[in-house]
Amino acid sequence: MPKYAKKIQVLFSEEQFRDLEALASRDHKKLGALVREAVVEYHLKKAKQRRIAEAVDRLLSLPETPLPENLEEWESEYLKKKYSCS
């Protein structure tokens, strides 16, 4: 499967299109690559950062769990339960 398999149509004014073509030419890029990079930078990266921030907030809002008094004993009990067939 090709890396980019979905297509979208976007309409620009004549001036916007000329400006984008000039930018693409200056950067030695195809116009589609220039537009794709802009969408990724402006929208998709922000959305990913927002999802990460929300996940961190959910993790930080979890209730605190008390530490076991004896870590070795707790770990032994945990492993017994983890690997038991019941």
N, CA, C and O atoms as a CHARMM CRD file, in Angstrom:
* protein
*
  344
    1    1 MET  N      0.84500  -1.18100   0.00000 PROA 1      0.00000
    2    1 MET  CA     0.00000   0.00000   0.00000 PROA 1      0.00000
    3    1 MET  C      0.89100   1.24600   0.00000 PROA 1      0.00000
    4    1 MET  O      1.86500   1.31200   0.74900 PROA 1      0.00000
    5    2 PRO  N      0.56100   2.22500  -0.83300 PROA 2      0.00000
    6    2 PRO  CA     1.38200   3.44700  -0.87600 PROA 2      0.00000
    7    2 PRO  C      1.28100   4.23000   0.42800 PROA 2      0.00000
    8    2 PRO  O      0.31200   4.10700   1.17800 PROA 2      0.00000
    9    3 LYS  N      2.29400   5.02800   0.67200 PROA 3      0.00000
   10    3 LYS  CA     2.33600   5.80800   1.90500 PROA 3      0.00000
   11    3 LYS  C      1.13500   6.74700   2.00900 PROA 3      0.00000
   12    3 LYS  O      0.53700   6.87700   3.07700 PROA 3      0.00000
   13    4 TYR  N      0.78700   7.39400   0.91200 PROA 4      0.00000
   14    4 TYR  CA    -0.35700   8.30200   0.89200 PROA 4      0.00000
   15    4 TYR  C     -1.40300   7.71900  -0.04200 PROA 4      0.00000
   16    4 TYR  O     -1.19300   7.64600  -1.25300 PROA 4      0.00000
   17    5 ALA  N     -2.53000   7.30300   0.52300 PROA 5      0.00000
   18    5 ALA  CA    -3.54700   6.62400  -0.26900 PROA 5      0.00000
   19    5 ALA  C     -4.86800   7.39200  -0.33100 PROA 5      0.00000
   20    5 ALA  O     -5.74400   7.03200  -1.11800 PROA 5      0.00000
   21    6 LYS  N     -5.02500   8.40900   0.45600 PROA 6      0.00000
   22    6 LYS  CA    -6.26600   9.17300   0.47900 PROA 6      0.00000
   23    6 LYS  C     -6.04600  10.54300  -0.14600 PROA 6      0.00000
   24    6 LYS  O     -4.98200  11.14600  -0.00600 PROA 6      0.00000
   25    7 LYS  N     -7.07000  11.01600  -0.83600 PROA 7      0.00000
   26    7 LYS  CA    -6.94900  12.28300  -1.55000 PROA 7      0.00000
   27    7 LYS  C     -8.02800  13.24000  -1.05700 PROA 7      0.00000
   28    7 LYS  O     -9.12900  12.81800  -0.70200 PROA 7      0.00000
   29    8 ILE  N     -7.70300  14.52700  -1.03800 PROA 8      0.00000
   30    8 ILE  CA    -8.65300  15.56100  -0.64900 PROA 8      0.00000
   31    8 ILE  C     -8.52900  16.69600  -1.65100 PROA 8      0.00000
   32    8 ILE  O     -7.44900  16.95600  -2.18000 PROA 8      0.00000
   33    9 GLN  N     -9.62900  17.36000  -1.90400 PROA 9      0.00000
   34    9 GLN  CA    -9.60600  18.49900  -2.82100 PROA 9      0.00000
   35    9 GLN  C     -9.76700  19.77500  -2.01000 PROA 9      0.00000
   36    9 GLN  O    -10.66400  19.88500  -1.17500 PROA 9      0.00000
   37   10 VAL  N     -8.88700  20.73800  -2.26600 PROA 10     0.00000
   38   10 VAL  CA    -8.92100  22.01900  -1.56700 PROA 10     0.00000
   39   10 VAL  C     -8.90000  23.11900  -2.61600 PROA 10     0.00000
   40   10 VAL  O     -8.11500  23.07800  -3.56300 PROA 10     0.00000
   41   11 LEU  N     -9.77000  24.09700  -2.43400 PROA 11     0.00000
   42   11 LEU  CA    -9.82400  25.21400  -3.38300 PROA 11     0.00000
   43   11 LEU  C     -9.15000  26.43600  -2.77500 PROA 11     0.00000
   44   11 LEU  O     -9.36400  26.76400  -1.60800 PROA 11     0.00000
   45   12 PHE  N     -8.32600  27.10900  -3.59200 PROA 12     0.00000
   46   12 PHE  CA    -7.62600  28.32300  -3.19000 PROA 12     0.00000
   47   12 PHE  C     -7.96500  29.43300  -4.17300 PROA 12     0.00000
   48   12 PHE  O     -8.37100  29.17300  -5.30600 PROA 12     0.00000
   49   13 SER  N     -7.79700  30.66400  -3.73000 PROA 13     0.00000
   50   13 SER  CA    -7.92500  31.79600  -4.66100 PROA 13     0.00000
   51   13 SER  C     -6.70500  31.76200  -5.58900 PROA 13     0.00000
   52   13 SER  O     -5.71700  31.08000  -5.31700 PROA 13     0.00000
   53   14 GLU  N     -6.79700  32.50000  -6.67100 PROA 14     0.00000
   54   14 GLU  CA    -5.66900  32.56400  -7.61600 PROA 14     0.00000
   55   14 GLU  C     -4.39800  33.04600  -6.90800 PROA 14     0.00000
   56   14 GLU  O     -3.31500  32.49600  -7.10800 PROA 14     0.00000
   57   15 GLU  N     -4.55100  34.07700  -6.08400 PROA 15     0.00000
   58   15 GLU  CA    -3.39700  34.63800  -5.38100 PROA 15     0.00000
   59   15 GLU  C     -2.79900  33.62400  -4.39700 PROA 15     0.00000
   60   15 GLU  O     -1.58200  33.45200  -4.34100 PROA 15     0.00000
   61   16 GLN  N     -3.66300  32.95600  -3.62300 PROA 16     0.00000
   62   16 GLN  CA    -3.17400  31.93900  -2.68600 PROA 16     0.00000
   63   16 GLN  C     -2.43100  30.83600  -3.42700 PROA 16     0.00000
   64   16 GLN  O     -1.36500  30.39400  -2.99800 PROA 16     0.00000
   65   17 PHE  N     -3.00000  30.40200  -4.53400 PROA 17     0.00000
   66   17 PHE  CA    -2.37600  29.32600  -5.30600 PROA 17     0.00000
   67   17 PHE  C     -1.01400  29.75300  -5.84100 PROA 17     0.00000
   68   17 PHE  O     -0.04600  28.99500  -5.76500 PROA 17     0.00000
   69   18 ARG  N     -0.94100  30.96600  -6.38300 PROA 18     0.00000
   70   18 ARG  CA     0.35700  31.46600  -6.89100 PROA 18     0.00000
   71   18 ARG  C      1.38400  31.52600  -5.76400 PROA 18     0.00000
   72   18 ARG  O      2.53600  31.12800  -5.94200 PROA 18     0.00000
   73   19 ASP  N      0.95800  32.02800  -4.59500 PROA 19     0.00000
   74   19 ASP  CA     1.87900  32.13500  -3.46300 PROA 19     0.00000
   75   19 ASP  C      2.35500  30.75300  -3.01000 PROA 19     0.00000
   76   19 ASP  O      3.53300  30.56500  -2.70700 PROA 19     0.00000
   77   20 LEU  N      1.43800  29.79700  -2.96700 PROA 20     0.00000
   78   20 LEU  CA     1.81700  28.43200  -2.57500 PROA 20     0.00000
   79   20 LEU  C      2.75600  27.80200  -3.59300 PROA 20     0.00000
   80   20 LEU  O      3.71700  27.12800  -3.22300 PROA 20     0.00000
   81   21 GLU  N      2.48100  28.01800  -4.86400 PROA 21     0.00000
   82   21 GLU  CA     3.38100  27.50100  -5.90300 PROA 21     0.00000
   83   21 GLU  C      4.76900  28.10500  -5.77000 PROA 21     0.00000
   84   21 GLU  O      5.76900  27.40700  -5.93400 PROA 21     0.00000
   85   22 ALA  N      4.83500  29.38800  -5.47600 PROA 22     0.00000
   86   22 ALA  CA     6.13500  30.05800  -5.31200 PROA 22     0.00000
   87   22 ALA  C      6.87900  29.47200  -4.11200 PROA 22     0.00000
   88   22 ALA  O      8.08300  29.22700  -4.18700 PROA 22     0.00000
   89   23 LEU  N      6.16700  29.24700  -3.00900 PROA 23     0.00000
   90   23 LEU  CA     6.80400  28.64900  -1.83000 PROA 23     0.00000
   91   23 LEU  C      7.30800  27.24000  -2.13900 PROA 23     0.00000
   92   23 LEU  O      8.43000  26.88800  -1.77800 PROA 23     0.00000
   93   24 ALA  N      6.49900  26.45200  -2.79200 PROA 24     0.00000
   94   24 ALA  CA     6.88300  25.08300  -3.13500 PROA 24     0.00000
   95   24 ALA  C      8.09800  25.09300  -4.04400 PROA 24     0.00000
   96   24 ALA  O      9.02600  24.30700  -3.85100 PROA 24     0.00000
   97   25 SER  N      8.09900  25.96700  -5.02300 PROA 25     0.00000
   98   25 SER  CA     9.23500  26.06300  -5.95000 PROA 25     0.00000
   99   25 SER  C     10.50000  26.47700  -5.21200 PROA 25     0.00000
  100   25 SER  O     11.57000  25.90700  -5.42400 PROA 25     0.00000
  101   26 ARG  N     10.36700  27.47600  -4.34200 PROA 26     0.00000
  102   26 ARG  CA    11.51800  27.96300  -3.57100 PROA 26     0.00000
  103   26 ARG  C     12.11800  26.84900  -2.71500 PROA 26     0.00000
  104   26 ARG  O     13.33700  26.74200  -2.58400 PROA 26     0.00000
  105   27 ASP  N     11.24200  26.01800  -2.13100 PROA 27     0.00000
  106   27 ASP  CA    11.69500  24.94900  -1.24400 PROA 27     0.00000
  107   27 ASP  C     11.96100  23.63000  -1.97700 PROA 27     0.00000
  108   27 ASP  O     12.27000  22.61500  -1.35300 PROA 27     0.00000
  109   28 HSD  N     11.83600  23.66100  -3.30900 PROA 28     0.00000
  110   28 HSD  CA    12.04300  22.45800  -4.12800 PROA 28     0.00000
  111   28 HSD  C     11.15000  21.30600  -3.66600 PROA 28     0.00000
  112   28 HSD  O     11.60500  20.17700  -3.47900 PROA 28     0.00000
  113   29 LYS  N      9.86900  21.62400  -3.48700 PROA 29     0.00000
  114   29 LYS  CA     8.89000  20.63600  -3.04500 PROA 29     0.00000
  115   29 LYS  C      7.70400  20.64800  -3.99200 PROA 29     0.00000
  116   29 LYS  O      7.46300  21.62400  -4.70200 PROA 29     0.00000
  117   30 LYS  N      6.97900  19.56100  -3.98700 PROA 30     0.00000
  118   30 LYS  CA     5.72500  19.53800  -4.72600 PROA 30     0.00000
  119   30 LYS  C      4.69200  20.29100  -3.90500 PROA 30     0.00000
  120   30 LYS  O      4.78500  20.36300  -2.68000 PROA 30     0.00000
  121   31 LEU  N      3.71100  20.84800  -4.59300 PROA 31     0.00000
  122   31 LEU  CA     2.67100  21.61800  -3.93200 PROA 31     0.00000
  123   31 LEU  C      1.91300  20.76000  -2.91700 PROA 31     0.00000
  124   31 LEU  O      1.60300  21.22800  -1.82100 PROA 31     0.00000
  125   32 GLY  N      1.61900  19.52700  -3.26800 PROA 32     0.00000
  126   32 GLY  CA     0.92000  18.62900  -2.35200 PROA 32     0.00000
  127   32 GLY  C      1.70500  18.39400  -1.06900 PROA 32     0.00000
  128   32 GLY  O      1.13100  18.34900   0.01900 PROA 32     0.00000
  129   33 ALA  N      3.02500  18.24300  -1.19900 PROA 33     0.00000
  130   33 ALA  CA     3.87100  18.02700  -0.01800 PROA 33     0.00000
  131   33 ALA  C      3.85900  19.25900   0.88400 PROA 33     0.00000
  132   33 ALA  O      3.83400  19.14100   2.10900 PROA 33     0.00000
  133   34 LEU  N      3.87600  20.42900   0.27600 PROA 34     0.00000
  134   34 LEU  CA     3.85200  21.67400   1.04800 PROA 34     0.00000
  135   34 LEU  C      2.55500  21.78700   1.85300 PROA 34     0.00000
  136   34 LEU  O      2.57900  22.11500   3.03900 PROA 34     0.00000
  137   35 VAL  N      1.42800  21.51300   1.19800 PROA 35     0.00000
  138   35 VAL  CA     0.13400  21.59400   1.87400 PROA 35     0.00000
  139   35 VAL  C      0.03600  20.53200   2.95600 PROA 35     0.00000
  140   35 VAL  O     -0.44100  20.81200   4.05500 PROA 35     0.00000
  141   36 ARG  N      0.48300  19.31400   2.66100 PROA 36     0.00000
  142   36 ARG  CA     0.44100  18.22200   3.64500 PROA 36     0.00000
  143   36 ARG  C      1.26300  18.58600   4.88100 PROA 36     0.00000
  144   36 ARG  O      0.80700  18.38300   6.00600 PROA 36     0.00000
  145   37 GLU  N      2.46200  19.11800   4.68500 PROA 37     0.00000
  146   37 GLU  CA     3.30800  19.52200   5.81600 PROA 37     0.00000
  147   37 GLU  C      2.62800  20.59700   6.65900 PROA 37     0.00000
  148   37 GLU  O      2.71000  20.56600   7.88600 PROA 37     0.00000
  149   38 ALA  N      1.96800  21.53400   6.01500 PROA 38     0.00000
  150   38 ALA  CA     1.28600  22.59600   6.75300 PROA 38     0.00000
  151   38 ALA  C      0.16100  22.02800   7.60900 PROA 38     0.00000
  152   38 ALA  O     -0.00800  22.43300   8.75900 PROA 38     0.00000
  153   39 VAL  N     -0.60100  21.10300   7.06200 PROA 39     0.00000
  154   39 VAL  CA    -1.70600  20.49100   7.80900 PROA 39     0.00000
  155   39 VAL  C     -1.15700  19.71000   9.00500 PROA 39     0.00000
  156   39 VAL  O     -1.69100  19.79800  10.11100 PROA 39     0.00000
  157   40 VAL  N     -0.09700  18.95200   8.77500 PROA 40     0.00000
  158   40 VAL  CA     0.50300  18.16600   9.86100 PROA 40     0.00000
  159   40 VAL  C      1.01900  19.09400  10.95600 PROA 40     0.00000
  160   40 VAL  O      0.73400  18.88200  12.13500 PROA 40     0.00000
  161   41 GLU  N      1.76900  20.10700  10.57800 PROA 41     0.00000
  162   41 GLU  CA     2.35000  21.02700  11.55900 PROA 41     0.00000
  163   41 GLU  C      1.28800  21.78400  12.32700 PROA 41     0.00000
  164   41 GLU  O      1.36900  21.89500  13.55000 PROA 41     0.00000
  165   42 TYR  N      0.30000  22.30200  11.63500 PROA 42     0.00000
  166   42 TYR  CA    -0.65200  23.18900  12.28500 PROA 42     0.00000
  167   42 TYR  C     -1.76800  22.44900  13.01200 PROA 42     0.00000
  168   42 TYR  O     -2.13000  22.82600  14.12700 PROA 42     0.00000
  169   43 HSD  N     -2.30700  21.42300  12.41300 PROA 43     0.00000
  170   43 HSD  CA    -3.47600  20.76800  13.00100 PROA 43     0.00000
  171   43 HSD  C     -3.16000  19.43900  13.68100 PROA 43     0.00000
  172   43 HSD  O     -3.53500  19.22900  14.83500 PROA 43     0.00000
  173   44 LEU  N     -2.47700  18.54700  12.98000 PROA 44     0.00000
  174   44 LEU  CA    -2.30500  17.19700  13.50600 PROA 44     0.00000
  175   44 LEU  C     -1.36800  17.14300  14.70500 PROA 44     0.00000
  176   44 LEU  O     -1.61900  16.38800  15.64400 PROA 44     0.00000
  177   45 LYS  N     -0.29500  17.92700  14.69500 PROA 45     0.00000
  178   45 LYS  CA     0.60700  17.93900  15.84800 PROA 45     0.00000
  179   45 LYS  C     -0.08000  18.53300  17.07200 PROA 45     0.00000
  180   45 LYS  O      0.11100  18.04600  18.18700 PROA 45     0.00000
  181   46 LYS  N     -0.87700  19.58400  16.87500 PROA 46     0.00000
  182   46 LYS  CA    -1.62000  20.17800  17.99800 PROA 46     0.00000
  183   46 LYS  C     -2.60600  19.17500  18.57700 PROA 46     0.00000
  184   46 LYS  O     -2.74800  19.06600  19.79500 PROA 46     0.00000
  185   47 ALA  N     -3.28800  18.44100  17.70100 PROA 47     0.00000
  186   47 ALA  CA    -4.26200  17.44800  18.16700 PROA 47     0.00000
  187   47 ALA  C     -3.56600  16.34800  18.96100 PROA 47     0.00000
  188   47 ALA  O     -4.07600  15.90700  19.99100 PROA 47     0.00000
  189   48 LYS  N     -2.40800  15.90600  18.48900 PROA 48     0.00000
  190   48 LYS  CA    -1.65900  14.86700  19.20600 PROA 48     0.00000
  191   48 LYS  C     -1.18900  15.38300  20.56300 PROA 48     0.00000
  192   48 LYS  O     -1.28600  14.67400  21.56400 PROA 48     0.00000
  193   49 GLN  N     -0.68600  16.60000  20.60200 PROA 49     0.00000
  194   49 GLN  CA    -0.24300  17.18400  21.87500 PROA 49     0.00000
  195   49 GLN  C     -1.40600  17.31900  22.85000 PROA 49     0.00000
  196   49 GLN  O     -1.24400  17.10100  24.05100 PROA 49     0.00000
  197   50 ARG  N     -2.57900  17.67700  22.33400 PROA 50     0.00000
  198   50 ARG  CA    -3.76500  17.79900  23.18700 PROA 50     0.00000
  199   50 ARG  C     -4.16300  16.43800  23.75300 PROA 50     0.00000
  200   50 ARG  O     -4.51600  16.34500  24.92900 PROA 50     0.00000
  201   51 ARG  N     -4.11400  15.36700  22.93200 PROA 51     0.00000
  202   51 ARG  CA    -4.43800  14.01700  23.41600 PROA 51     0.00000
  203   51 ARG  C     -3.44300  13.57500  24.48200 PROA 51     0.00000
  204   51 ARG  O     -3.83200  12.96200  25.47600 PROA 51     0.00000
  205   52 ILE  N     -2.17000  13.87800  24.28500 PROA 52     0.00000
  206   52 ILE  CA    -1.14400  13.51200  25.26700 PROA 52     0.00000
  207   52 ILE  C     -1.38700  14.26700  26.57600 PROA 52     0.00000
  208   52 ILE  O     -1.30700  13.67900  27.65500 PROA 52     0.00000
  209   53 ALA  N     -1.68200  15.56100  26.48400 PROA 53     0.00000
  210   53 ALA  CA    -1.92600  16.36300  27.68600 PROA 53     0.00000
  211   53 ALA  C     -3.14700  15.83900  28.43800 PROA 53     0.00000
  212   53 ALA  O     -3.14300  15.78300  29.66800 PROA 53     0.00000
  213   54 GLU  N     -4.18200  15.45700  27.70900 PROA 54     0.00000
  214   54 GLU  CA    -5.37800  14.91400  28.36000 PROA 54     0.00000
  215   54 GLU  C     -5.06900  13.58800  29.05300 PROA 54     0.00000
  216   54 GLU  O     -5.56600  13.33200  30.15000 PROA 54     0.00000
  217   55 ALA  N     -4.25600  12.74800  28.42400 PROA 55     0.00000
  218   55 ALA  CA    -3.87600  11.47000  29.03000 PROA 55     0.00000
  219   55 ALA  C     -3.06400  11.69700  30.30200 PROA 55     0.00000
  220   55 ALA  O     -3.26800  11.01100  31.30400 PROA 55     0.00000
  221   56 VAL  N     -2.14900  12.65300  30.26000 PROA 56     0.00000
  222   56 VAL  CA    -1.34400  12.97000  31.44100 PROA 56     0.00000
  223   56 VAL  C     -2.24500  13.48800  32.56000 PROA 56     0.00000
  224   56 VAL  O     -2.08000  13.10800  33.71900 PROA 56     0.00000
  225   57 ASP  N     -3.19200  14.35100  32.21400 PROA 57     0.00000
  226   57 ASP  CA    -4.12600  14.86000  33.22300 PROA 57     0.00000
  227   57 ASP  C     -4.92100  13.72500  33.85700 PROA 57     0.00000
  228   57 ASP  O     -5.13100  13.71600  35.07000 PROA 57     0.00000
  229   58 ARG  N     -5.36900  12.75900  33.03500 PROA 58     0.00000
  230   58 ARG  CA    -6.11400  11.61900  33.58700 PROA 58     0.00000
  231   58 ARG  C     -5.23000  10.79200  34.51100 PROA 58     0.00000
  232   58 ARG  O     -5.68100  10.34900  35.56800 PROA 58     0.00000
  233   59 LEU  N     -3.97600  10.58000  34.12300 PROA 59     0.00000
  234   59 LEU  CA    -3.05900   9.82300  34.97400 PROA 59     0.00000
  235   59 LEU  C     -2.80600  10.54500  36.29700 PROA 59     0.00000
  236   59 LEU  O     -2.79100   9.92300  37.35900 PROA 59     0.00000
  237   60 LEU  N     -2.61100  11.84700  36.22200 PROA 60     0.00000
  238   60 LEU  CA    -2.32600  12.61600  37.43200 PROA 60     0.00000
  239   60 LEU  C     -3.54200  12.73900  38.34400 PROA 60     0.00000
  240   60 LEU  O     -3.39900  13.02600  39.53300 PROA 60     0.00000
  241   61 SER  N     -4.73400  12.52500  37.79900 PROA 61     0.00000
  242   61 SER  CA    -5.93100  12.63100  38.62500 PROA 61     0.00000
  243   61 SER  C     -6.31100  11.30300  39.28000 PROA 61     0.00000
  244   61 SER  O     -7.28400  11.24600  40.03200 PROA 61     0.00000
  245   62 LEU  N     -5.56300  10.24500  39.00800 PROA 62     0.00000
  246   62 LEU  CA    -5.83200   8.95900  39.65800 PROA 62     0.00000
  247   62 LEU  C     -5.57400   9.07900  41.15900 PROA 62     0.00000
  248   62 LEU  O     -4.68200   9.81600  41.57800 PROA 62     0.00000
  249   63 PRO  N     -6.34600   8.36500  41.96200 PROA 63     0.00000
  250   63 PRO  CA    -6.11800   8.44400  43.41400 PROA 63     0.00000
  251   63 PRO  C     -4.75700   7.84600  43.77900 PROA 63     0.00000
  252   63 PRO  O     -4.25800   6.93200  43.12200 PROA 63     0.00000
  253   64 GLU  N     -4.18900   8.38300  44.82800 PROA 64     0.00000
  254   64 GLU  CA    -2.90100   7.86600  45.29500 PROA 64     0.00000
  255   64 GLU  C     -3.08500   6.46900  45.87700 PROA 64     0.00000
  256   64 GLU  O     -4.10800   6.17000  46.49500 PROA 64     0.00000
  257   65 THR  N     -2.09700   5.63400  45.67500 PROA 65     0.00000
  258   65 THR  CA    -2.10100   4.28100  46.22200 PROA 65     0.00000
  259   65 THR  C     -1.01100   4.21300  47.28100 PROA 65     0.00000
  260   65 THR  O      0.12900   4.60400  47.02700 PROA 65     0.00000
  261   66 PRO  N     -1.35000   3.72400  48.45100 PROA 66     0.00000
  262   66 PRO  CA    -0.32100   3.65600  49.49800 PROA 66     0.00000
  263   66 PRO  C      0.78600   2.67000  49.12100 PROA 66     0.00000
  264   66 PRO  O      0.54300   1.64500  48.48300 PROA 66     0.00000
  265   67 LEU  N      1.98600   3.00500  49.52900 PROA 67     0.00000
  266   67 LEU  CA     3.11900   2.11400  49.27200 PROA 67     0.00000
  267   67 LEU  C      3.05400   0.91600  50.21600 PROA 67     0.00000
  268   67 LEU  O      2.64000   1.04900  51.36700 PROA 67     0.00000
  269   68 PRO  N      3.46800  -0.26000  49.72200 PROA 68     0.00000
  270   68 PRO  CA     3.48600  -1.42600  50.61800 PROA 68     0.00000
  271   68 PRO  C      4.57100  -1.25200  51.68500 PROA 68     0.00000
  272   68 PRO  O      5.60700  -0.63000  51.45200 PROA 68     0.00000
  273   69 GLU  N      4.29900  -1.81600  52.84900 PROA 69     0.00000
  274   69 GLU  CA     5.28000  -1.70800  53.93600 PROA 69     0.00000
  275   69 GLU  C      6.52800  -2.51300  53.62000 PROA 69     0.00000
  276   69 GLU  O      7.64300  -2.08000  53.91200 PROA 69     0.00000
  277   70 ASN  N      6.34200  -3.68600  53.02300 PROA 70     0.00000
  278   70 ASN  CA     7.47600  -4.53000  52.67900 PROA 70     0.00000
  279   70 ASN  C      7.39200  -4.83000  51.18100 PROA 70     0.00000
  280   70 ASN  O      6.56900  -5.63400  50.74400 PROA 70     0.00000
  281   71 LEU  N      8.24400  -4.18100  50.41300 PROA 71     0.00000
  282   71 LEU  CA     8.18000  -4.28500  48.96400 PROA 71     0.00000
  283   71 LEU  C      8.45100  -5.71400  48.48200 PROA 71     0.00000
  284   71 LEU  O      7.77500  -6.19400  47.57100 PROA 71     0.00000
  285   72 GLU  N      9.41400  -6.38600  49.07200 PROA 72     0.00000
  286   72 GLU  CA     9.73900  -7.75200  48.64500 PROA 72     0.00000
  287   72 GLU  C      8.55800  -8.69000  48.89200 PROA 72     0.00000
  288   72 GLU  O      8.24700  -9.53200  48.05000 PROA 72     0.00000
  289   73 GLU  N      7.91400  -8.55200  50.02000 PROA 73     0.00000
  290   73 GLU  CA     6.75300  -9.38000  50.34500 PROA 73     0.00000
  291   73 GLU  C      5.60500  -9.08200  49.37400 PROA 73     0.00000
  292   73 GLU  O      4.94800  -9.99600  48.87600 PROA 73     0.00000
  293   74 TRP  N      5.37900  -7.81400  49.11800 PROA 74     0.00000
  294   74 TRP  CA     4.31900  -7.41800  48.19700 PROA 74     0.00000
  295   74 TRP  C      4.59000  -7.96500  46.79600 PROA 74     0.00000
  296   74 TRP  O      3.68600  -8.48900  46.14400 PROA 74     0.00000
  297   75 GLU  N      5.83600  -7.84300  46.33700 PROA 75     0.00000
  298   75 GLU  CA     6.19500  -8.31200  45.00400 PROA 75     0.00000
  299   75 GLU  C      6.01800  -9.81900  44.89200 PROA 75     0.00000
  300   75 GLU  O      5.50700 -10.31000  43.88500 PROA 75     0.00000
  301   76 SER  N      6.43400 -10.55400  45.91400 PROA 76     0.00000
  302   76 SER  CA     6.27700 -12.01100  45.92300 PROA 76     0.00000
  303   76 SER  C      4.80200 -12.39200  45.83100 PROA 76     0.00000
  304   76 SER  O      4.43300 -13.27600  45.05800 PROA 76     0.00000
  305   77 GLU  N      3.96400 -11.73000  46.61500 PROA 77     0.00000
  306   77 GLU  CA     2.52400 -11.99900  46.59800 PROA 77     0.00000
  307   77 GLU  C      1.91300 -11.62600  45.23800 PROA 77     0.00000
  308   77 GLU  O      1.07200 -12.34700  44.70100 PROA 77     0.00000
  309   78 TYR  N      2.34100 -10.51800  44.71200 PROA 78     0.00000
  310   78 TYR  CA     1.85800 -10.06500  43.41200 PROA 78     0.00000
  311   78 TYR  C      2.19400 -11.08300  42.32500 PROA 78     0.00000
  312   78 TYR  O      1.33800 -11.43200  41.51100 PROA 78     0.00000
  313   79 LEU  N      3.43700 -11.55700  42.31200 PROA 79     0.00000
  314   79 LEU  CA     3.84600 -12.51000  41.28700 PROA 79     0.00000
  315   79 LEU  C      3.11700 -13.85400  41.43400 PROA 79     0.00000
  316   79 LEU  O      2.79500 -14.50100  40.43800 PROA 79     0.00000
  317   80 LYS  N      2.86400 -14.26400  42.67100 PROA 80     0.00000
  318   80 LYS  CA     2.09700 -15.49700  42.88400 PROA 80     0.00000
  319   80 LYS  C      0.71800 -15.38000  42.27000 PROA 80     0.00000
  320   80 LYS  O      0.25900 -16.29000  41.58000 PROA 80     0.00000
  321   81 LYS  N      0.06100 -14.26800  42.51900 PROA 81     0.00000
  322   81 LYS  CA    -1.29100 -14.03900  41.99200 PROA 81     0.00000
  323   81 LYS  C     -1.25900 -13.88000  40.47600 PROA 81     0.00000
  324   81 LYS  O     -2.15600 -14.35200  39.77800 PROA 81     0.00000
  325   82 LYS  N     -0.23900 -13.22300  39.97600 PROA 82     0.00000
  326   82 LYS  CA    -0.15200 -12.96500  38.54600 PROA 82     0.00000
  327   82 LYS  C     -0.02000 -14.26600  37.76000 PROA 82     0.00000
  328   82 LYS  O     -0.63100 -14.41700  36.70100 PROA 82     0.00000
  329   83 TYR  N      0.76500 -15.19700  38.26700 PROA 83     0.00000
  330   83 TYR  CA     1.05400 -16.40200  37.51800 PROA 83     0.00000
  331   83 TYR  C      0.26500 -17.63000  37.99100 PROA 83     0.00000
  332   83 TYR  O      0.50500 -18.73700  37.51000 PROA 83     0.00000
  333   84 SER  N     -0.66800 -17.44600  38.92400 PROA 84     0.00000
  334   84 SER  CA    -1.48600 -18.57700  39.36900 PROA 84     0.00000
  335   84 SER  C     -2.55500 -18.86200  38.31900 PROA 84     0.00000
  336   84 SER  O     -2.96500 -17.97100  37.57500 PROA 84     0.00000
  337   85 CYS  N     -2.99100 -20.09600  38.27300 PROA 85     0.00000
  338   85 CYS  CA    -3.99300 -20.49700  37.27500 PROA 85     0.00000
  339   85 CYS  C     -5.41000 -20.18900  37.73900 PROA 85     0.00000
  340   85 CYS  O     -6.34000 -20.31000  36.94200 PROA 85     0.00000
  341   86 SER  N     -5.60900 -19.80900  38.95500 PROA 86     0.00000
  342   86 SER  CA    -6.96500 -19.56600  39.44100 PROA 86     0.00000
  343   86 SER  C     -7.41200 -18.14600  39.20800 PROA 86     0.00000
  344   86 SER  O     -8.53400 -17.78500  39.56300 PROA 86     0.00000
